[in-house]
């Protein structure tokens, strides 16, 4: 962009929205700053303004791993799924949700660690979650057999309408050392 084409401060959110709209992948704010020939702070301010403007519309800004992208507002998910014919494929089984929760709260985690928590084999569930792009391989441990480490993928946040893992509800585990019964905790 030349000097005469630089967006004015009022146009920065619109320019950011246009760039994020055409991007198929999450974008680093520094990349947006380079394209728009703006400072990183001007881009961050523009992103905050755009985020505020989007709160009353059908799109949201989503951040993950230092990158940002436009996504559908979570409250529009059911309608969008219906429009795209995705209702039948978008639901996760109880086993998939259970496994996904273990990955989300304990990441990075290996399949043997997941199976130790679940008490059953997780091969099929992990294959499904990998195929849906909700978990990803992020490396291997240094231990025997060098098992694969898994973490949630950016699509996990998008699927559940989260901006970061910090928005996950707190994990309240029973205090078995002080006599709290797991069955009572689950029922309550």
Secondary structure, DSSP 8 states (H G I E B T S, - for coil): --GGGS--TTTHHHHHHHHHHH-SS-EEHHHHHHHHT--HHHHHHHHHHHHHHHTTSSEEEEEETTEEEEEE-GGGHHHHHHHHT-HHHH---HHHHHHHHHHHHH-SEEHHHHHHHHSS--HHHHHHHHHTTSEEEEEE-SSTT--EEEEE-HHHHHHHT-SSGGGS-------GGGT--HHHHHH-
